[in-house]
Amino acid sequence: MITTTLPAVLGRATETEEIGNTTLNIAIFAAFVVLTLVFVIRASRTNTGTSQMYTAGSSFTGRQNGVAISGDYLSAASFLGIAGAIALTGYDGFLYSIGFLVAWVIALLLVAELLRNTGRFTMADVLSFRMQERPVRTAAAVSTLVVSFFYLLAQMAGAGGLVALLLNINDSFGQAIVIAAVGALMIVYVLVGGMKGTTYVQIIKAILLIGAALLMTVWVLAQYGMNFSDLLGEGAAAGASLEPGKKYGLDNVTKIDFISLSVALVLGTAGLPHILMRFYTVPTAKEARRSVVWAIWLIGLFYLFTLTLGYGAAALVGPERIAAAPGAANSAAPLLAYELGGTLLLGIVSAVAFATILAVVAGLTITASASFAHDIYTNVIHRGKSPEGQEVKVARIAAIVIGVVAIAGGIAANGQNIAFLVALAFAVAASANLPTILYSLFWKRFNTRGCLWSIYGGLIITVGLIIFSPAVSGSETAMFPDQDWSWFPLANPGLVSIPASFLLGIIGTLTSKEHLEYKAAEMEVRALTGAGAEGKAISH
């Protein structure tokens, strides 16, 4: 057995402790990789044209896609970051779960069916349906790439922190090597399996993640005679408060920051490109709705589990040990697994956590590469007439480039709280994407200028405020804690950037003489009925 002595890390100054068998952790993870590669290689037999590469030929059922959506959505932030946030702050940490779940109601009611009927491969298909195609597709592609980059940073940072604990690699160079290995696997999944292979990975991962969370939840409750109240009481006594305010109640600025975070989480899901793209993998709008219903049930169930896992980690592991461990809050779930079931359960949880990261980064990569190849290369550069077979080739090259950039970014962001990084991605999605999607679907007067102002304005405002916020500098938890160039008081800019983007869309539209109402009528018919949506490109 490979062991390590980490008395300072584990908060036990007078004793040593084995925190897991590295060989076992790697073996279980390798088994997952082999299993998923089998499905990915099988999927590669049909991964030829653009439809198969981007949407798996719209061949998945609503149930299958719903499970895959939950696998795509339940990221490392959900499994590691939220459990840790609950363990350290209690009630306020659980607000992440509430925000992430409530967001799906908006996705179900406003986006899923209409988007599936109107588009074909990417978000830009919807936005450019009735507007000047090239500038709108360019803006949508830029926004997609930025959101994907923020989300990839979070997943890669999660990989680094997880590896530090589970494989006993505590030097930055070793963690960088493992982040690079995760990135390489991600690239293989996308290049070989396309969307079909990536979907299989997400389905397998969702089953493993929800199953592991259920197992740990029952195990934790068993320690307290299946009495949830006793668990909450002991977790609260250890420091995971049952009352609001430990994280978001110190002053008015902190309370406003919580509201800003909530708005970003609730509105961001309906603007996440890798989630929107999943609606195109089913054959009909009805199946798209079924996908979201399945996703809501599975995601909601999982987030209930995080409440038990978070308070269980506080009670059985202790906030001090969690805060001192490599990766801090991100280590709560693995440490709880080790406390409950020793090296075997820790090995299983480590494999599930790695699977979580791999599945999400694969989905993000294929979305970003599809946006570049389909929107920029084919429809902007070649005006919809790219050489036969070149679009798929460009998408694969883009996947490699995006993977390399993600690896570099993940190494740079290693050690950051991944739930927070994901919240920033949600802020960008809610600001730059959601207003234009809603305006395109529901406002007939909306035009090209309004779309461009909303996307670019929302993007610039959001990223700009993030750079000058205490999330990046000027605080102990900032990305650069020793520097201070912050002047914007909120860590999450959603409260300012989202209304600003909606307002820019209105101002841009009303100051333009362009009238596209006749195209809006055509788009409305297609969005509500799906007429012309099956297997046809967007016409102009």
N, C-alpha and C positions, 0 to 999 in steps of 0.2 A: 504494500500500500504506500502510495506517495503522500506524504504529509507535510505540513508546514507549521511553524510556530509563529503565531501572530498575537502575542499578548496585548500589545498596544491597540492593534486593530480591533480586536474583539472585546476590548474594555476589561480584560482580566489580567491584572498586573502580576498576579502571583501564580498563575497556572498556564499551561500550554494546552492547545486543543487542535485536533485534526479537523480541518474544515472541508474535507472531502477527498475522494480518490480521483486524482487527475486522469488516470488511465480509464477509470470507469466512465467519467464524464465524457471523455473524448469518444469512447466506444459507443455509448448510447447516441451521441450526436452523429457519429459516423453512420450508425444504423438508419437514422432518419434521412441523412443525405443519400444513402444508397437507395432507400425506399422511394424517395421523391424522384431521384434520377431515373428510376425505372419508368415511372409515369411520364416524366419529361421526354425521355427517349421515345416512348411509344407515341406521344403526342407529336413528335417531330416528323412522323410519317405524313401527316397532313398539313404541316406548317410550311406551306408553299406561297400562296398568294397573300395579298394585303389583308383580305377579310379574315383569313385564318390567323395571320400574324397578330392583328390588332384585336379582333373580337371573337376568335375561335369559331368563325362562321356562324355566330349567333346560335350555337347548338346546345347551350345549357338550359336546363329547366329552371323555373323560378326557385325551387327548393335548393337545387345545386348552387345556383348563383347567390342565393341568400346566405348559404353556409360560407361560400367563398368571400362574399362581402364582409361577413363577420370576421373571417380570417384576415382579410385585407385591412379592416378597420381596427381590430383589436391589436394594436401595435405594442412595441416594447414599452411605450408610455403607459398603456393600460395595465399591462401585467407587472411591470417593475416600478414605474414612476408613481402610479396612483396608489398601489399598495404601500409604497414607502411614504408617500405624502400623508396617507391616513395614519400610518404608524407614528409619524412624527408630529402631526398637527391635529389628528382626530377628525372632527366634524368638517372643518374647512378643507381637508384633503379629499373628503368624499364628494365635495362640490364639483370636482373634475368629472367624476362618474356621472353625476346628474346632468351636467352640461353636455357631455358627449352623447348621452342617451336621448335627451329631449330633442337634440338636433335632428334626429331621424324623423320626427314628426313633420318637420318642415320639408325634409327631403321627400317624404312620402306624399304629402299633400300638394306641394308646389312644383316639384322638379321631376321625379322619377318617370312618370308616364309621358309627360309632355316632351321631355328630353329624348326619350327612346323613340318617340314618333317622328321627331324633327331632325335628328342628327343621324350620322352613320358611323363615324369612328371616334371623333374628338369633340370637345366642347366648342371648338372654333366652327364646326359644321353648323351648329345652332346659331351662333352669333353672326355668322356671315351669310345666313340664309337669305336675308332681305336687305343686305347692306353692301357697300363696296368691299369686295372680297379680300383683296390683297392686304390693305392696311389693317383690316379687322382681324384677319387670320394671323398676321404678324404680331399684333398686340396680344391676342389670345395665347399664342405660342410662347411669347415672352413671359406672360403671367404663369402659364403652366410650368415652365421651367423653373421659375423662381419659387413657386410653392413646393414643387417636387424637391428642390435643393434644400429648403428648410426642413422638410420632412425627412429627407435622407440623412441630413446632419443628425437629427434626433436618433434615428435607428442606428447609425454608425457609432454615435457616442454611447448608446446603450450597449452595443457589442463590446466596446472597450472596457466599460465599467464591469460588465458581467464576466468577462474573461479574467479580469484582475482577481475576482473572488473565486471563481470556479476552477480555473486552471493554475492558480497560484502564480500568476505572472504579474508582478507588481512594478516592473520597470516599464517606462513609456515605450521603449523600442519593441519589447515583446508584445505589448498591446497593439502597437502599430502593425506588426506582422499579422496578428489575428484579424484586425480590421481589414487588412488587405485580402486575407483569405476569404472572409465573408463577402467582400466585394467581388472577388473572382467567381465565387459560386453563384452569386446573383447574376453576373454577366452570362454564365453558362446556362442558367435556367432560361433567361430571356432569348439568347441566341438559338438555343437548341429547341426549346418547347414553345416559344411564342406565348400568346395569351392562353392557349389551351393548357400547356404545360404549367404555366404560372398559376392558373386556376386550380389545377390538381394539387399543387403545392399548398395553396391557400386553404383548400378544403381539408386536406390532411392535417395541416397546422391548426385549423379551427377546432377539429375534433380532439386533437391532443391537448390544446390549451384549455378548452372548456372542461375536458375530462380531468386534467391535472388540477384545475382550480376547484372542481367539485370534490375530488379526493381530499385535497388539503382542507377544504371548508368543513367537510364531515369530520376529518381527523381533529381539527382544532376544536370543533364543538364537542367532540367526544371527551376532550380533556376537561370539559365543564359540565358533563352529564347532559349534553345536548341543550343546555340552558344558555340561550343567547344573551340574556340579561346579565348573567354572571360574567360572561366573556367581556361584554361592554364595560361592566364595572371594574374589572381588573385591568383592562386596557386603559381606562380613564385614570385609574390610580397610578398607572405606570407613566402617564404623561400624554396619552392620546385623548384630548379633551372631548367631552360630549357636547360642549357648548360652542356656538360660533364665536369667532373673534381671536382665536389663538394665532392665526396667520393673517386674517384679513380684518381685524378689528382694533388695531392699535390707535389709529387716527383716521381723520377724514380722507386723507389721500389714499391710505390703504383700503378703505371701504370702497372708494371710487374705483380703485384698481381692480377690486374684486368684481364690481359691476362690469367693468371693461372686459375682463377675462370671460365672464359669463356670456356677454353678448357675442364675443368672438367664437366661443365654443359652440353656442347654439346655432349661429348663422354660418359658421365656417364649413360644416360638413357638406351642405348643399352646394358648396363651391369648390370642393376638393377634386381636382382633375382625375386622380386615380380611382376615386369612388364613382364619379360621373361616367367614366369609361366603362365601368362594369355593367351599366344598364344596357349597353349595346351587345352584350354577350348572350342575351336571351332573344327568342324569335319574335315575341309580341309585347305590346305595352302591358297586357294583362300579366304576363310572366314577370315583367319589370316590377309591377306592384307586388306580386307575390314574393319577389326577391326581397323587397324592403320589409315586408311583414315578417318573413323568416328572419331577416337580419335583426329587426327590432327585438324579437323574442330572445334570440340567442345572445345578443349584446346586452340586453337588459338583465338576463340571467347571470351573465358573467360579472356585470358590475355589482350585482348583489353579493356575489362571491368575494369581490374585492373588499367589501366592508368587513367581512369576517376575517379575511387574510390580513388586512391592515391592523385591526384591533388585536388579532391573534399575534401578529408580529410584535406589537407593543407590549402585550402581556407576557409572552413566552420568551422573546428575545431581548426586548428592552430598547427604548429609543437611543440610549447612549451607545450601545454596541452598534446599532444600525447607523447612527450618524458618524461613527468612527471608522466603519468598514470602507474598503475601496468601493467607490461608486456611491457611498452614503445611502441616500434614500432608495436608490435603484437596487440595493442589496437586501432589502427587507424580505422579499419573497424567497430568494435562495436561502437566506439565513433561517427563515422560519421552516423551510423544508428540511434543512439539516437538523434543526432542533427537534422536529417531529419524527423523521424517519432515517436520520443518519445519512451515510454516504449514498445509499441506493436512491432514496427519494430526492436528495440533492442532485444526483446524476440525472434523474428523470426530469426534474424541473429545469436543470441547465439545458438539456436537450430541447425542451419545449420553448424555453426562452430564446435559444439560438434559432429554432424553427420560426418563431415569431418574427425575429429580425429578418431572416432570409425571405420569408413570404412577403412581408411588407415592402422590403427594398426591391424585390423582383417586380411587384406591381407598380411601384413608383417609376422604376427604370423603363418598363415597357410603355408606360403612359408618356413619359417625357420623350422617349425616342420616337414614339408614334407621332407626337405633336410636331417634332422637328421635321420628320420625314414627310408626313402627310400634309401638314399645313405650310411649312416653310419651303421645303424642297419641291414638292409636287405642285402645290396650288399658288405659291407666291413666285418662286423662281421660274418654274416651267408652266405657270398659268393652267394647271390641271392636265398637262399633256407631257408628263415625264416619260422617258424611255421605258419600254416594257421591262418589268422586273427590277428596275433600278430603285424604286421606292422601298422595297423590302431590304435591299442591300444597304441603302442609306440608313434605314432604321436600325439595322444591326451594327453598322459603324457608329451611329449615334449612341447606341446602348453601351458600346465599349468606352466611348469618350465620357459619357455620363457616369459610368461606373468608376472610372479613374478619378474624376472630379469628386465623386462621393467618397471615395477612399481618402483622398487628400483632406476633404472637409471633415470627415469623421475623425481622422487623426488629430486635426486642429481643435475639434470640439470635444475631444475625449475628456470625460469627467464632469460635463455639464448635466444638469438635471433634465432628463429627456421629456418629462411631462411638460416642463416649461417650454422647451424647444418646440414641441408639437403645438402648444398653444400659440406660439408665434406664427407657425405655418397656418393655423386656422385663422388668425387675424388677417394674414395676407389673402387667403382664399375668400374670406367674407368681404373684404374690402375691394379687391380687384376683380373677382369673378362673379359673385352672387348678384350684385346690382345689375350688371349687364345681362345676365341670364334672365332675371325676373323682368327687366324692362323689355328685352327682346320677345319674351313669351306673352306679356300682358299689356304693353303700352304700344299702341299702333303708331303714335307720332315719333317714337324713338328712331334715331337715325345714326349715321356713321360717326359724325362728330361727337355726339353724346356717348357713343360706345367707346371711342378712343379716349375721350377725356376721363370717362369713368374708370377704364382699365388702367391707363398710364397714371392718372392722377391718384387713384387708390393705391397703386403699387408704389409710387414715389413717396406719398405721404406715409404709408405704413412702414416701409423700410427705413425711411428717414427718421421717423419717430422712434423706431426700434434702436437705431444706431445711437441716438442721443438720449436714450432712456436708462434708468438704473439697472436694467437687465444686462446692459453691455459694459457699463463703467459706473464707478462711484458708489458701489455698495459691496458688502462682504460676499454676496452670492452672485455678483456680476461675472461676466465672461472675463473681464479685465479688472479684477478687484483693486489693483494697485494704481489704476489710472482713473481719472475723473474728467470726462467731457460731457456729462449728462446735464441737460437743462429741462427735458420733458419729464414730469414727475411720475408718470404711470409706466409700469413694467410692460403692460400689454396695451397697445394703442387702439384697440378695437372701438372703444367708445367715441373716439375722435375720427379715426380713419374711415369707418364704415358709413356714418352719416355723410362725411365729406365726399365719399365716392358716389353715393346716391345723389347728392346735390350737384356734383360735377356732371353727372349724366343728364340731369334736368337742364342745367345751364347750357351745356354743349348742344343739346337737342334744340332748345328754344332759340338759340342764337344762330342756328343754321337754317338756310332756306331749302334744304333738301327735304323732300316729302316722299315717303316710301309706304304710304298707307295701303296702296294696292298690293304690295308684296306682303304686308302684314296680314291682310285678309287670307291670302293663300297659305301663309304660315299658320294662322289660327286653325284653318280647316285641317291641315296636316297634323298639327299638334293634338287636336281633339279626336281625330278619327284614325290617324295613322295611314291615311291614303297616300300611296306613293313612297312609303318609308321602307318597304321591304326590298332590300338588295339593289337600291338605286342610289346613285350619287346625287348630291344636291345640285339642282339646276339653277341657272341664273339667266 
